[in-house]
Amino acid sequence: MEGSNLRALDDDLAAAFPDSASVNTALRAALAMRDAMVPRRATRKRNSRAA
């Protein structure tokens, strides 16, 4: 597998995710949920105050 990064799964997770594709799909879904739930910070302009 070109450019692969191997990670060990606990036995219960390996049973639920039998191949790389299922692991990747689940992780991408988790990241999408995280991104949807975390509010984005609004970019504020700093006020230029004259001293």
N, C-alpha and C positions, 0 to 999 in steps of 0.2 A: 504494500500500500504506500503510494508516494506521499511524502509529507505527513505521515501519520504521527499522532501523539497518542501513546497508549496510556490508559488509566485503568486501574483495577476497580471492579464493582463488587460490592458485597453480594453474597449469594442470593439474597432476596431480590435485589435489584437486577441481577443477571437473569433471574428467572422471569422477571417482568419485561425485560428488554433484551431479547435474545440476539440482536445484531446491532451493528453500528448505526444503521439507518434509523432504527427505532429509538436509540439513545439520542441521536442528533435531532430527530423530530421533536422528542419530548423536551430537550433542552432549549431548542429554538422557541417552542411554545411557552416555556417558562419565562424566557427572556422577553417575549412579546407581552406577556401578562404583566411582568414587572414594569416594562416601559409604559404600558397603558395605565398603570396604577400610580406611578410616581409622578407627582405634579412637577411640571417644568418650572424652573425659576425664570421669572420675567427679568429681562435685562433692563437695568435702570441706568439712566444717564446720571452722572454725578453733577451736582449743582456746582457751578463755578461761583464761588462767593468772593467778593472783593473784601479784603481785610481793612 
